Amino acid sequence: MNENVILDVRRLQKGYRKSPVLKDVSFQIKQGHILGLIGKNGAGKTTLMKSILGLNTNYQGEIIFHGKKLMPSDETMKAEIGSLVDVSFYDDMTAYQNLKVIMMLTKAVPAAEQDERIRELLSFVGLESSGKKSVRSFSFGMKQRLALAQAMITKPVLLILDEPFVGLDPIGIEDVKELLRKLCRENKTSIIFSSHQLTEVCDLADDIVILNNGVISYADTYENMKSSGLSFVELMRQEGN
């Protein structure tokens, strides 16, 4: 495997109650790349992301992370993957307290380093002046920033983000995009994000994977897709291989 490939999904199949959702999915993502995952509702995007995160088990195929088979029980390996999938907060607590609780529950950060790490995270996502405010008072955009900080607690090398731009106003969208670019630029973090907002995919993604009915109908760099003259909508309508 190419040493720059951080995640290699091989012939992944997953279903529920004998109903197939992912039928044969294979793709790779390189270190420091952003991959846009696109597909109609029900195409299997969330199932794919939850499988990579170890939230779905009993699938067929392999998920190779850092050259090793990803095991849902391997907490050390899982700590290297952050996520913005089904995020929830303690609304009556502050942003600082929310991050502190997660660190204490998961033991992801040594106790002596927790306060400094929280300050780093809040500063990175632009919430340094809001750390002592109740999350209940946060706008949706501020909650998305806090969710991103939460996903970054363990300094993951891979981030999985499910619809990170939903509900954001134009300024919020631009702010989150810049945060993701900064992560890739400064930390070489790899990012997989799903979105129905194609403008954001065009702006951010190095690579494109389009899911259609449980299989990949298109996988290539965004530059190659753009030069092909095909539109996202045309590609989303294509049947997978």
C-alpha positions in Angstrom: 0.0 0.0 0.0 1.2 3.5 -0.8 2.8 4.9 2.4 0.8 8.1 2.0 -2.5 6.2 2.1 -3.9 6.5 5.6 -7.2 4.7 5.1 -7.9 1.8 2.7 -11.5 0.5 2.5 -11.6 -2.8 0.7 -14.8 -4.4 -0.7 -16.9 -3.3 2.3 -20.4 -4.8 2.6 -22.9 -4.0 5.3 -26.6 -4.5 5.6 -29.4 -4.5 8.2 -31.9 -7.3 8.6 -30.8 -8.9 5.4 -31.3 -5.6 3.5 -28.0 -4.6 1.9 -26.9 -1.0 2.3 -23.2 -1.2 1.3 -22.8 -3.7 -1.4 -19.1 -3.5 -2.5 -17.3 -0.3 -1.5 -13.6 0.3 -2.0 -11.6 3.5 -1.9 -8.5 5.1 -0.3 -7.6 8.5 1.2 -4.1 9.9 1.5 -2.6 11.8 4.4 -3.6 15.5 4.4 -6.3 15.0 1.8 -9.9 16.0 2.0 -12.4 13.6 0.5 -16.0 14.6 -0.3 -18.5 11.8 0.1 -21.6 12.4 -2.0 -24.8 10.5 -2.6 -28.6 10.7 -2.5 -30.4 10.0 0.8 -30.2 6.3 1.5 -27.1 5.8 -0.6 -25.1 4.5 2.4 -23.0 7.4 3.4 -23.7 7.4 7.1 -23.4 3.6 7.2 -20.0 3.8 5.6 -18.8 6.5 8.1 -20.1 4.6 11.1 -18.4 1.4 9.8 -15.0 3.3 9.6 -15.6 4.6 13.2 -16.3 1.1 14.5 -19.9 2.0 15.4 -21.1 -0.6 12.9 -19.8 -4.1 13.2 -20.5 -7.5 11.5 -19.6 -6.1 8.0 -17.8 -7.9 5.3 -14.6 -6.7 3.7 -11.7 -4.9 5.4 -10.9 -1.4 6.6 -7.1 -0.8 6.8 -6.0 2.2 8.8 -2.3 3.1 9.1 -1.5 -0.2 7.3 -3.3 -2.3 9.9 -6.8 -3.9 9.9 -9.1 -1.6 11.9 -10.5 -3.4 14.9 -13.5 -1.8 16.7 -12.1 -3.0 20.0 -8.7 -1.3 19.5 -9.1 1.9 21.5 -5.7 3.2 20.7 -6.4 3.0 17.0 -9.9 4.4 17.4 -8.4 7.4 19.3 -6.7 8.4 16.1 -10.0 8.9 14.3 -12.2 11.8 15.3 -15.8 12.2 14.3 -18.7 14.6 13.9 -21.4 12.0 13.7 -24.5 12.0 16.0 -22.8 14.7 18.2 -24.6 15.7 21.4 -23.8 18.1 24.2 -24.7 18.8 27.8 -26.6 22.0 27.1 -26.5 23.2 30.7 -22.8 23.0 30.9 -20.2 25.4 29.4 -18.2 24.6 26.3 -15.2 24.1 28.6 -17.1 21.7 30.8 -18.3 19.7 27.9 -14.8 19.1 26.6 -13.6 18.4 30.2 -16.3 15.7 30.7 -15.4 13.9 27.5 -11.7 13.9 28.4 -12.5 12.5 31.9 -14.8 9.9 30.6 -12.6 8.7 27.8 -9.3 9.2 29.6 -8.1 10.5 26.2 -5.9 13.2 27.7 -3.8 12.9 30.9 -5.4 14.9 33.7 -2.4 17.3 34.0 -2.7 18.2 30.3 -6.5 18.6 30.1 -6.9 22.3 30.8 -4.2 23.3 28.4 -5.6 21.0 25.7 -9.1 22.6 26.2 -7.7 26.1 25.8 -5.9 25.0 22.6 -9.1 23.5 21.2 -11.3 26.4 22.0 -8.7 28.8 20.5 -8.4 26.7 17.3 -12.1 26.7 16.6 -12.6 30.4 17.6 -14.4 29.9 20.9 -11.8 31.1 23.3 -14.0 33.9 24.5 -17.0 31.6 24.8 -15.6 28.8 26.8 -17.4 29.8 30.0 -20.8 30.3 28.3 -23.6 27.7 28.6 -23.9 25.7 25.4 -27.6 26.3 25.5 -26.9 29.9 24.6 -24.8 28.9 21.5 -25.9 29.5 18.0 -25.9 26.5 15.6 -22.6 27.7 14.1 -21.0 27.9 17.6 -22.2 24.3 18.3 -20.6 23.1 15.1 -17.4 24.7 16.1 -17.6 23.0 19.5 -18.4 19.7 17.8 -15.3 20.0 15.8 -13.2 20.8 18.9 -14.8 17.7 20.5 -13.7 15.6 17.5 -10.2 16.9 17.8 -9.6 16.1 21.4 -7.2 13.2 20.8 -5.4 15.0 17.9 -6.7 12.5 15.4 -5.0 11.9 12.0 -8.4 11.2 10.4 -11.6 13.1 10.8 -15.1 11.8 9.8 -17.6 14.5 9.4 -21.3 13.8 8.6 -22.9 16.9 7.0 -20.7 19.5 8.8 -22.3 22.4 6.9 -26.0 21.7 7.5 -27.8 24.6 9.2 -24.9 27.0 9.0 -25.3 30.5 7.6 -22.8 31.6 4.8 -20.3 33.1 7.3 -20.5 29.9 9.4 -19.9 27.8 6.3 -16.8 29.8 5.4 -15.5 29.6 9.0 -15.8 25.8 9.1 -14.2 25.4 5.7 -11.2 27.5 6.8 -10.9 25.5 10.0 -10.8 22.2 8.0 -8.2 23.7 5.6 -6.1 24.8 8.5 -6.2 21.2 10.0 -5.0 19.8 6.7 -2.4 22.5 6.2 -0.9 22.5 9.7 -1.6 19.0 11.1 -1.7 17.0 7.9 -5.1 15.7 9.1 -7.1 13.6 6.6 -10.8 14.4 6.4 -13.8 12.6 5.0 -17.0 14.7 4.9 -20.4 14.0 3.5 -22.5 16.8 2.1 -25.4 17.6 -0.1 -24.1 21.2 -0.5 -22.1 20.8 -3.7 -20.5 24.2 -3.6 -18.7 23.3 -0.4 -17.6 20.0 -1.9 -16.1 21.9 -4.9 -14.3 24.4 -2.6 -12.8 21.8 -0.2 -12.4 18.3 -1.7 -9.2 17.0 -3.1 -10.9 13.7 -3.9 -14.5 12.7 -4.7 -16.4 9.5 -3.9 -20.0 9.2 -5.1 -22.2 6.5 -3.6 -25.2 5.3 -5.5 -27.4 2.4 -4.2 -24.6 1.0 -2.0 -21.8 1.0 -4.5 -19.4 3.6 -5.7 -20.4 5.1 -9.0 -17.5 7.5 -9.2 -14.2 7.9 -7.4 -11.4 10.3 -8.6 -9.8 13.6 -7.8 -11.9 16.7 -8.0 -9.6 18.2 -10.7 -10.2 15.1 -12.9 -13.9 15.3 -12.4 -14.0 19.0 -13.3 -11.9 18.5 -16.4 -14.2 15.6 -17.5 -17.1 18.0 -18.1 -19.5 15.9 -16.0 -21.6 17.4 -13.3 -22.2 16.1 -9.8 -25.9 15.5 -10.6 -25.0 13.5 -13.7 -22.5 11.4 -11.8 -25.0 10.9 -8.9 -27.5 9.5 -11.4 -25.1 6.9 -12.8 -25.3 3.4 -11.6 -22.3 2.0 -9.7 -19.9 -0.5 -11.1 
